[in-house]
Amino acid sequence: QVQLVESGGGLVQPGGSLRLSCAASGRIASMYVLAWFRQAPGKEREFLTAIRWNGGRTAYADSAKGRFTISRDNAKNTVYLQMSTLKPEDTAVYYCAAGLLADWATLDKESAARLPYAYWGQGTQVTVSS
């Protein structure tokens, strides 16, 4: 069983930056992939980025590449999402998720987006507005 708790959301002005955290508790096996998704009002949930717990390989959706950076701190069992140059269209609830991916499988944006994530956090609201 894995529990995920996001934090760090809030109100930020356009062009600003924000760092989200996802604290994981429970046993984080080496085959876990931790990912960030977001869901804006009236829209479907959107995959943003993912990172392998073991090894740190990352994958990014095209919409996240260049402005968003995922990282992890294994000692703190925490995954981060650093967001920069934020735009009003980035306003959404941001979710952290965890799923298993075999060590031999390739982590790329397609496989990361399709992974059956078994665990989800409660989400943290990010609002980009002046």
DSSP file with accessible surface (Angstrom, degrees, kcal/mol):
  #  RESIDUE AA STRUCTURE BP1 BP2  ACC     N-H-->O    O-->H-N    N-H-->O    O-->H-N    TCO  KAPPA ALPHA  PHI   PSI    X-CA   Y-CA   Z-CA
    1    1 A Q              0   0  157      0, 0.0    26,-0.7     0, 0.0     2,-0.4   0.000 360.0 360.0 360.0 132.9    0.0    0.0    0.0
    2    2 A V  E     -A   26   0A   6     24,-0.2     2,-0.4    96,-0.1    24,-0.2  -0.980 360.0-159.9-123.9 133.2    1.3    3.4   -1.0
    3    3 A Q  E     -A   25   0A  86     22,-2.3    22,-2.5    -2,-0.4     2,-0.4  -0.949   7.4-163.8-112.0 137.6   -0.1    6.7    0.2
    4    4 A L  E     -A   24   0A  10     -2,-0.4     2,-0.5   116,-0.4   118,-0.5  -0.975   6.3-174.6-123.7 132.6    0.6    9.9   -1.7
    5    5 A V  E     -A   23   0A  79     18,-2.0    18,-2.7    -2,-0.4     2,-0.2  -0.970  10.1-156.7-130.6 116.9    0.1   13.5   -0.4
    6    6 A E  E     +A   22   0A   6     -2,-0.5     2,-0.3    16,-0.2    16,-0.2  -0.596  18.8 164.0 -88.8 153.9    0.6   16.5   -2.7
    7    7 A S  E     +A   21   0A  63     14,-2.2    14,-2.7    -2,-0.2   117,-0.1  -0.958  39.2  70.3-155.5 168.2    1.5   19.9   -1.5
    8    8 A G        +     0   0   37     -2,-0.3    11,-0.2     1,-0.3    14,-0.0   0.367  61.4 133.7 103.2  -4.4    2.7   23.2   -2.7
    9    9 A G        +     0   0   29     12,-0.1     2,-0.3    85,-0.1    -1,-0.3  -0.187  22.1 114.8 -71.5 171.0   -0.2   24.4   -4.8
   10   10 A G  E     -d  126   0B  29    115,-0.8   117,-2.8   114,-0.1     2,-0.5  -0.986  63.8 -41.0 161.2-165.5   -1.6   27.9   -4.7
   11   11 A L  E     +d  127   0B 130     -2,-0.3     2,-0.3   115,-0.2   117,-0.2  -0.821  54.1 170.7 -96.6 129.8   -2.1   31.1   -6.5
   12   12 A V  E     -d  128   0B  21    115,-2.7   117,-2.1    -2,-0.5     3,-0.1  -0.984  31.5-114.7-138.6 147.9    0.7   32.4   -8.7
   13   13 A Q    >   -     0   0  136     -2,-0.3     3,-2.4   115,-0.2    73,-0.2  -0.462  47.9 -83.4 -78.4 153.3    0.9   35.2  -11.2
   14   14 A P  T 3  S+     0   0   57      0, 0.0    73,-0.2     0, 0.0    -1,-0.1  -0.295 119.8  27.3 -54.0 137.6    1.5   34.5  -14.9
   15   15 A G  T 3  S+     0   0   49     71,-3.5    70,-0.6     1,-0.3    72,-0.1   0.266 100.2 119.0  89.9  -9.9    5.2   34.0  -15.6
   16   16 A G    <   -     0   0   21     -3,-2.4    70,-2.4    70,-0.2     2,-0.3  -0.108  56.7-123.9 -82.9-179.0    5.8   32.8  -12.1
   17   17 A S        -     0   0   67     67,-0.2     2,-0.3    68,-0.2    67,-0.2  -0.879  21.1-178.7-126.3 158.6    7.1   29.5  -10.7
   18   18 A L  E     - B   0  83A  35     65,-2.4    65,-3.3    -2,-0.3     2,-0.5  -0.980  15.5-147.5-154.5 143.9    5.9   26.9   -8.3
   19   19 A R  E     - B   0  82A 128     -2,-0.3     2,-0.3   -11,-0.2    63,-0.2  -0.978  13.7-160.7-118.9 122.1    7.2   23.7   -6.9
   20   20 A L  E     - B   0  81A   0     61,-2.8    61,-2.4    -2,-0.5     2,-0.4  -0.735   5.8-154.8 -95.7 147.7    4.8   20.9   -6.1
   21   21 A S  E     -AB   7  80A  23    -14,-2.7   -14,-2.2    -2,-0.3     2,-0.4  -0.925   8.8-164.2-121.3 148.4    5.8   18.1   -3.7
   22   22 A a  E     -AB   6  79A   1     57,-2.3    57,-2.3    -2,-0.4     2,-0.5  -0.933  10.8-160.1-132.2 106.2    4.4   14.6   -3.5
   23   23 A A  E     -AB   5  78A  46    -18,-2.7   -18,-2.0    -2,-0.4     2,-0.4  -0.777   9.2-158.2 -90.5 125.7    5.3   12.8   -0.3
   24   24 A A  E     -A    4   0A  11     53,-3.3     2,-0.3    -2,-0.5   -20,-0.2  -0.862   9.8-175.3-107.2 135.9    5.0    9.0   -0.5
   25   25 A S  E     +A    3   0A  55    -22,-2.5   -22,-2.3    -2,-0.4     2,-0.2  -0.906  47.8  42.7-125.2 160.1    4.6    6.7    2.4
   26   26 A G  E    S-A    2   0A  41     -2,-0.3     2,-0.7   -24,-0.2   -24,-0.2  -0.478 107.6 -28.1  96.2-174.6    4.5    2.9    2.5
   27   27 A R        -     0   0  199    -26,-0.7     2,-1.0    -2,-0.2    -2,-0.1  -0.631  53.9-163.6 -84.8 114.3    6.8    0.6    0.6
   28   28 A I        -     0   0   23     -2,-0.7    -2,-0.1    -4,-0.1    -1,-0.1  -0.810  16.5-152.6 -96.5  97.0    8.1    2.2   -2.6
   29   29 A A    >   -     0   0   18     -2,-1.0     3,-1.9     1,-0.1    24,-0.2  -0.275  24.7-111.0 -68.9 157.9    9.4   -0.7   -4.6
   30   30 A S  T 3  S+     0   0   58      1,-0.3    24,-0.9    23,-0.1    23,-0.2   0.768 114.6  61.2 -63.0 -25.3   12.2   -0.1   -7.1
   31   31 A M  T 3  S+     0   0   72     22,-0.1    70,-2.4    21,-0.1    -1,-0.3   0.444  80.5 117.6 -83.1   2.1    9.9   -0.8  -10.1
   32   32 A Y  E <   -E  100   0B  20     -3,-1.9    21,-2.9    68,-0.2    22,-0.5  -0.419  49.7-157.1 -72.4 145.7    7.6    2.1   -9.2
   33   33 A V  E     -EF  99  52B   0     66,-3.4    66,-2.3    19,-0.2     2,-0.5  -0.984   6.7-154.9-115.7 130.6    7.0    5.0  -11.5
   34   34 A L  E     +EF  98  51B   0     17,-2.7    17,-2.6    -2,-0.4     2,-0.3  -0.916  20.5 179.3-106.6 134.6    5.9    8.3   -9.9
   35   35 A A  E     -EF  97  50B   0     62,-2.8    62,-2.2    -2,-0.5     2,-0.4  -0.896  24.9-135.3-134.7 161.0    4.0   10.6  -12.2
   36   36 A W  E     +EF  96  49B   0     13,-2.9    12,-2.5    -2,-0.3    13,-1.5  -0.974  24.9 172.2-117.5 134.6    2.3   14.0  -12.3
   37   37 A F  E     -EF  95  47B  12     58,-2.8    58,-2.8    -2,-0.4     2,-0.3  -0.840  11.9-157.4-125.8 167.4   -1.1   14.6  -13.9
   38   38 A R  E     -EF  94  46B  22      8,-2.1     8,-3.5    -2,-0.3     2,-0.4  -0.986   5.1-160.5-144.9 156.0   -3.4   17.5  -13.9
   39   39 A Q  E     -E   93   0B  77     54,-2.2    54,-2.4    -2,-0.3     6,-0.2  -0.945   7.6-161.3-140.0 117.2   -7.1   18.1  -14.6
   40   40 A A    >   -     0   0   21      4,-0.4     3,-2.3    -2,-0.4    52,-0.1  -0.596  44.8 -76.3 -90.4 157.2   -8.6   21.5  -15.5
   41   41 A P  T 3  S+     0   0  115      0, 0.0    -1,-0.1     0, 0.0     3,-0.1  -0.274 118.2   5.3 -55.7 128.8  -12.3   22.2  -15.0
   42   42 A G  T 3  S+     0   0   92      1,-0.2     2,-0.3    -3,-0.1    -3,-0.0   0.528 113.4 102.1  76.8   5.3  -14.3   20.6  -17.8
   43   43 A K  S <  S-     0   0  141     -3,-2.3    -1,-0.2     1,-0.0     2,-0.1  -0.816  74.7-101.9-120.5 162.6  -11.3   18.8  -19.2
   44   44 A E        -     0   0  172     -2,-0.3    -4,-0.4     1,-0.1     2,-0.1  -0.392  50.3 -86.5 -76.2 158.3   -9.9   15.3  -19.1
   45   45 A R        -     0   0  127     -6,-0.2     2,-0.4    -2,-0.1    -6,-0.2  -0.417  48.1-150.2 -64.9 138.8   -7.0   14.4  -16.9
   46   46 A E  E     -F   38   0B  65     -8,-3.5    -8,-2.1    -2,-0.1     2,-0.2  -0.942   8.4-130.8-121.4 128.5   -3.7   15.1  -18.6
   47   47 A F  E     +F   37   0B  20     -2,-0.4   -10,-0.2   -10,-0.2    17,-0.1  -0.567  29.4 169.6 -72.9 138.9   -0.4   13.2  -18.2
   48   48 A L  E     -     0   0B   0    -12,-2.5    13,-3.1     1,-0.4     2,-0.3   0.763  52.7 -26.7-114.1 -56.0    2.5   15.6  -17.6
   49   49 A T  E     -FG  36  60B   0    -13,-1.5   -13,-2.9    11,-0.2    -1,-0.4  -0.990  47.3-160.8-163.3 158.7    5.6   13.7  -16.6
   50   50 A A  E     -FG  35  59B   0      9,-2.3     9,-2.1    -2,-0.3     2,-0.4  -0.976   2.1-161.5-147.1 159.2    6.9   10.6  -14.8
   51   51 A I  E     -FG  34  58B   4    -17,-2.6   -17,-2.7    -2,-0.3     2,-0.3  -0.999  24.9-118.7-144.5 138.4   10.1    9.4  -13.2
   52   52 A R  E  >  -F   33   0B  22      5,-2.6     4,-0.9    -2,-0.4   -19,-0.2  -0.620  17.5-142.5 -73.6 133.3   11.4    5.9  -12.3
   53   53 A W  T  4 S+     0   0   16    -21,-2.9     2,-0.7    -2,-0.3    -1,-0.2   0.896  93.7  50.7 -63.6 -37.9   11.9    5.5   -8.6
   54   54 A N  T  4 S+     0   0   93    -24,-0.9     3,-0.3   -22,-0.5    -1,-0.2  -0.883 128.1   3.1-104.0 113.1   15.0    3.5   -9.2
   55   55 A G  T  4 S-     0   0   64     -2,-0.7    -1,-0.1     1,-0.2    -2,-0.1   0.002  94.8-115.1 105.4 -31.5   17.4    5.1  -11.6
   56   56 A G     <  +     0   0   16     -4,-0.9    -1,-0.2     1,-0.2    -3,-0.1   0.606  50.9 165.5  80.0  11.6   15.6    8.4  -12.1
   57   57 A R        -     0   0  147     -3,-0.3    -5,-2.6    -6,-0.1     2,-0.3  -0.384  21.3-155.3 -62.9 141.3   14.8    8.1  -15.8
   58   58 A T  E     -G   51   0B  54     -7,-0.2     2,-0.3    49,-0.1    -7,-0.2  -0.768  17.6-165.5-120.6 161.5   12.1   10.6  -16.8
   59   59 A A  E     -G   50   0B   7     -9,-2.1    -9,-2.3    -2,-0.3     2,-0.4  -0.991   9.9-163.4-143.3 143.5    9.5   11.1  -19.4
   60   60 A Y  E     -G   49   0B  42     -2,-0.3   -11,-0.2   -11,-0.2    49,-0.2  -0.986  19.0-127.9-132.2 139.0    7.6   14.2  -20.4
   61   61 A A    >>  -     0   0   15    -13,-3.1     4,-1.6    -2,-0.4     3,-1.5  -0.468  37.0-111.1 -70.4 155.6    4.5   15.0  -22.3
   62   62 A D  T 34 S+     0   0  106      1,-0.3    -1,-0.1     2,-0.2     3,-0.1   0.858 118.3  58.6 -58.9 -33.6    5.0   17.6  -25.0
   63   63 A S  T 34 S+     0   0   47      1,-0.2    -1,-0.3     3,-0.1   -15,-0.1   0.721 111.9  40.2 -69.6 -20.1    2.9   20.1  -23.1
   64   64 A A  T X> S+     0   0    0     -3,-1.5     4,-2.4   -16,-0.3     3,-1.1   0.653  86.6 110.9-101.7 -19.4    5.3   19.8  -20.1
   65   65 A K  T 3< S+     0   0  124     -4,-1.6     4,-0.1     1,-0.2   -16,-0.0  -0.336  84.9  12.3 -64.8 131.1    8.6   19.7  -21.8
   66   66 A G  T 34 S+     0   0   76      2,-0.4    -1,-0.2     1,-0.1     3,-0.1  -0.042 129.6  47.5  98.6 -33.2   10.7   22.8  -21.3
   67   67 A R  T <4 S+     0   0   39     -3,-1.1    17,-1.9     1,-0.1     2,-0.4   0.647 103.8  58.1-113.0 -22.7    8.7   24.4  -18.5
   68   68 A F  E  <  -C   83   0A   2     -4,-2.4    -2,-0.4    15,-0.2     2,-0.4  -0.900  59.0-170.9-113.8 142.2    8.2   21.5  -16.1
   69   69 A T  E     -C   82   0A  75     13,-2.4    13,-3.1    -2,-0.4     2,-0.4  -0.994   7.4-156.1-133.7 128.1   10.8   19.4  -14.4
   70   70 A I  E     +C   81   0A   7     -2,-0.4     2,-0.3    11,-0.2    11,-0.2  -0.791  21.8 161.9-100.2 143.9   10.3   16.3  -12.3
   71   71 A S  E     -C   80   0A  51      9,-1.7     9,-2.9    -2,-0.4     2,-0.3  -0.953  20.2-145.9-150.8 168.3   12.8   15.1   -9.7
   72   72 A R  E     -C   79   0A  76     -2,-0.3     2,-0.5     7,-0.2     7,-0.2  -0.976  11.0-155.3-139.9 155.3   12.9   12.8   -6.8
   73   73 A D  E >>> -C   78   0A  50      5,-3.0     5,-1.9    -2,-0.3     3,-0.6  -0.910  10.9-171.0-127.5  98.4   14.5   12.6   -3.4
   74   74 A N  G >45S+     0   0   62     -2,-0.5     3,-0.8     1,-0.2    -1,-0.1   0.854  84.7  58.2 -61.3 -34.7   14.7    8.9   -2.5
   75   75 A A  G 345S+     0   0   98      1,-0.3    -1,-0.2    -3,-0.1    -2,-0.0   0.839 115.2  36.3 -65.0 -32.1   15.8    9.7    1.1
   76   76 A K  G <45S-     0   0  135     -3,-0.6    -1,-0.3     2,-0.2   -52,-0.2   0.387 104.3-128.4 -98.6   1.0   12.7   11.8    1.7
   77   77 A N  T <<5 +     0   0   51     -3,-0.8   -53,-3.3    -4,-0.6     2,-0.4   0.908  65.7 134.4  51.9  44.0   10.4    9.5   -0.4
   78   78 A T  E   < -BC  23  73A  16     -5,-1.9    -5,-3.0   -55,-0.2     2,-0.4  -0.975  45.0-160.2-132.1 139.5    9.3   12.7   -2.2
   79   79 A V  E     -BC  22  72A   2    -57,-2.3   -57,-2.3    -2,-0.4     2,-0.3  -0.931  16.9-156.1-114.1 142.6    8.8   13.6   -5.9
   80   80 A Y  E     -BC  21  71A  23     -9,-2.9    -9,-1.7    -2,-0.4     2,-0.4  -0.849  14.0-157.7-119.7 153.6    8.8   17.2   -7.0
   81   81 A L  E     -BC  20  70A   0    -61,-2.4   -61,-2.8    -2,-0.3     2,-0.6  -0.939  12.2-163.4-128.9 106.7    7.3   19.0   -9.9
   82   82 A Q  E     -BC  19  69A  76    -13,-3.1   -13,-2.4    -2,-0.4     2,-0.4  -0.828  10.8-170.4 -89.8 122.3    9.1   22.3  -10.6
   83   83 A M  E     +BC  18  68A   0    -65,-3.3   -65,-2.4    -2,-0.6     2,-0.3  -0.951   6.2 178.1-117.9 134.0    7.0   24.5  -12.9
   84   84 A S        +     0   0   37    -17,-1.9   -67,-0.2    -2,-0.4   -68,-0.2  -0.855  57.9  24.4-131.5 166.3    8.2   27.7  -14.4
   85   85 A T  S    S-     0   0   80    -70,-0.6    -1,-0.2    -2,-0.3   -69,-0.2   0.920  83.4-160.3  46.3  51.6    6.8   30.4  -16.8
   86   86 A L        -     0   0    2    -70,-2.4   -71,-3.5   -73,-0.2   -70,-0.2  -0.301   9.0-159.7 -68.1 147.1    3.3   29.5  -15.7
   87   87 A K    >   -     0   0   86    -73,-0.2     3,-2.5   -72,-0.1     4,-0.2  -0.850  33.2-107.7-122.6 158.4    0.4   30.5  -17.8
   88   88 A P  G >  S+     0   0   70      0, 0.0     3,-1.9     0, 0.0    40,-0.4   0.850 118.3  63.5 -55.4 -32.5   -3.3   30.8  -17.0
   89   89 A E  G 3  S+     0   0  125      1,-0.3   -49,-0.0    38,-0.1    -3,-0.0   0.561  88.1  70.5 -72.5  -5.7   -4.0   27.6  -18.9
   90   90 A D  G <   +     0   0    0     -3,-2.5    -1,-0.3    38,-0.1     2,-0.2   0.508  70.0 120.7 -82.4  -5.7   -1.8   25.8  -16.4
   91   91 A T    <   +     0   0   36     -3,-1.9     2,-0.3    -4,-0.2    36,-0.2  -0.440  41.3 107.3 -62.1 123.5   -4.6   26.3  -13.8
   92   92 A A  E    S- H   0 126B   2     34,-2.0    34,-2.8    -2,-0.2     2,-0.5  -0.968  75.4 -80.2-176.6 171.5   -5.7   22.9  -12.7
   93   93 A V  E     -EH  39 125B  34    -54,-2.4   -54,-2.2    -2,-0.3     2,-0.5  -0.877  47.0-146.5 -91.1 128.4   -5.7   20.4   -9.9
   94   94 A Y  E     -EH  38 124B   0     30,-3.1    30,-2.0    -2,-0.5     2,-0.4  -0.858  15.1-165.8-103.7 131.1   -2.4   18.6  -10.0
   95   95 A Y  E     -E   37   0B  55    -58,-2.8   -58,-2.8    -2,-0.5     2,-0.4  -0.904  13.2-147.1-119.3 145.2   -2.2   14.9   -9.0
   96   96 A a  E     -E   36   0B   0     -2,-0.4    25,-2.5   -60,-0.2     2,-0.3  -0.836  23.2-177.0-103.7 144.0    0.6   12.6   -8.1
   97   97 A A  E     -EI  35 120B   0    -62,-2.2   -62,-2.8    -2,-0.4     2,-0.4  -0.976  15.0-152.5-142.5 154.5    0.3    8.9   -9.0
   98   98 A A  E     +EI  34 119B   0     21,-2.3    21,-1.9    -2,-0.3    20,-1.1  -0.993  21.5 159.2-131.0 136.3    2.3    5.7   -8.5
   99   99 A G  E     -E   33   0B   1    -66,-2.3   -66,-3.4    -2,-0.4     2,-0.4  -0.968  36.9-103.7-149.9 164.0    2.4    2.6  -10.7
  100  100 A L  E     +E   32   0B  92     16,-0.4     2,-0.4    -2,-0.3   -68,-0.2  -0.733  30.5 175.6 -96.0 138.6    4.5   -0.3  -11.4
  101  101 A L        -     0   0   20    -70,-2.4     6,-0.1    -2,-0.4    -2,-0.0  -0.979  35.8-110.9-140.2 125.7    6.6   -0.7  -14.5
  102  102 A A    >   -     0   0   28     -2,-0.4     3,-1.4     1,-0.1     0, 0.0  -0.156  25.1-119.2 -56.4 147.9    8.9   -3.7  -15.1
  103  103 A D  T 3  S+     0   0   97      1,-0.3    -1,-0.1     3,-0.0     0, 0.0   0.827 114.0  52.1 -58.0 -31.1   12.6   -2.9  -15.0
  104  104 A W  T 3  S+     0   0  219      2,-0.1    -1,-0.3     0, 0.0     2,-0.2   0.611  91.1  96.9 -83.7 -11.4   13.0   -4.1  -18.6
  105  105 A A  S <  S-     0   0   20     -3,-1.4     2,-0.4     1,-0.1    -4,-0.0  -0.504  78.7-114.4 -81.8 148.3   10.2   -1.9  -19.9
  106  106 A T        -     0   0   88     -2,-0.2     2,-0.8     1,-0.0    -1,-0.1  -0.636  18.9-145.2 -82.0 131.3   10.9    1.4  -21.5
  107  107 A L        +     0   0    1     -2,-0.4     2,-0.3     4,-0.1   -55,-0.1  -0.885  41.0 139.5 -96.5 111.2    9.7    4.5  -19.8
  108  108 A D     >  -     0   0   61     -2,-0.8     4,-2.9   -49,-0.1     5,-0.3  -0.836  68.6 -86.2-137.4-179.0    8.7    7.1  -22.4
  109  109 A K  H  > S+     0   0   64     -2,-0.3     4,-1.7     1,-0.2     5,-0.1   0.855 125.7  48.8 -63.6 -32.5    5.8    9.5  -22.7
  110  110 A E  H  > S+     0   0   93      2,-0.2     4,-1.7     1,-0.2    -1,-0.2   0.945 115.2  41.3 -71.5 -49.7    3.5    6.9  -24.2
  111  111 A S  H  > S+     0   0   18      1,-0.2     4,-1.1     2,-0.2    -2,-0.2   0.889 115.4  52.4 -66.5 -35.9    4.1    4.2  -21.7
  112  112 A A  H  < S+     0   0    0     -4,-2.9     3,-0.2     1,-0.2    -1,-0.2   0.891 109.6  48.3 -67.2 -38.7    4.0    6.6  -18.8
  113  113 A A  H  < S+     0   0   45     -4,-1.7    -1,-0.2    -5,-0.3    -2,-0.2   0.855 115.7  44.1 -69.9 -31.5    0.7    8.0  -19.9
  114  114 A R  H  < S+     0   0  183     -4,-1.7    -1,-0.2    -5,-0.1    -2,-0.2   0.578  83.0 121.5 -91.1  -9.9   -0.9    4.5  -20.3
  115  115 A L  S  < S-     0   0   20     -4,-1.1     2,-1.6    -3,-0.2   -14,-0.1  -0.249  71.1-119.7 -57.9 136.7    0.5    3.0  -17.1
  116  116 A P        -     0   0  109      0, 0.0     2,-0.4     0, 0.0   -16,-0.4  -0.596  31.8-155.0 -78.6  90.0   -2.2    1.7  -14.8
  117  117 A Y        -     0   0   19     -2,-1.6   -18,-0.3     1,-0.2   -83,-0.0  -0.521  12.4-170.7 -71.3 121.7   -1.5    3.9  -11.8
  118  118 A A        +     0   0   72    -20,-1.1     2,-0.4    -2,-0.4   -19,-0.2   0.717  66.5  48.9 -85.9 -23.6   -2.7    2.1   -8.7
  119  119 A Y  E     +I   98   0B  53    -21,-1.9   -21,-2.3  -116,-0.0     2,-0.3  -0.963  61.5 179.7-127.5 138.8   -2.2    4.9   -6.2
  120  120 A W  E     -I   97   0B  82     -2,-0.4  -116,-0.4   -23,-0.2   -23,-0.2  -0.974  21.0-130.8-135.6 147.0   -3.3    8.6   -6.4
  121  121 A G        -     0   0   10    -25,-2.5  -116,-0.2    -2,-0.3     3,-0.1  -0.296  34.0-105.2 -83.7-179.8   -2.9   11.6   -4.2
  122  122 A Q        -     0   0  113   -118,-0.5  -117,-0.1     1,-0.2   -27,-0.1   0.615  62.0-117.9 -84.5 -13.4   -5.8   13.9   -3.3
  123  123 A G        -     0   0   11    -27,-0.1     2,-0.4     1,-0.1   -28,-0.2   0.075  15.1-122.6  94.8 153.5   -4.6   16.6   -5.6
  124  124 A T  E     - H   0  94B  21    -30,-2.0   -30,-3.1  -117,-0.1     2,-0.4  -0.999  24.4-122.0-136.1 134.1   -3.4   20.2   -5.1
  125  125 A Q  E     - H   0  93B  89     -2,-0.4  -115,-0.8   -32,-0.2     2,-0.5  -0.608  22.8-170.9 -81.2 131.5   -4.9   23.2   -6.7
  126  126 A V  E     -dH  10  92B   0    -34,-2.8   -34,-2.0    -2,-0.4     2,-0.5  -0.990   4.0-174.9-119.4 123.9   -2.7   25.5   -8.9
  127  127 A T  E     -d   11   0B  47   -117,-2.8  -115,-2.7    -2,-0.5     2,-0.7  -0.986   8.4-164.8-122.6 123.3   -4.3   28.7  -10.0
  128  128 A V  E     +d   12   0B   4     -2,-0.5     2,-0.3   -40,-0.4  -115,-0.2  -0.925  36.1 128.8-109.3 109.6   -2.4   31.0  -12.4
  129  129 A S              0   0   63   -117,-2.1    -2,-0.1    -2,-0.7   -42,-0.0  -0.992 360.0 360.0-159.5 149.7   -3.9   34.4  -12.4
  130  130 A S              0   0  131     -2,-0.3  -117,-0.1  -117,-0.2    -1,-0.1   0.433 360.0 360.0 -94.9 360.0   -3.1   38.1  -12.1
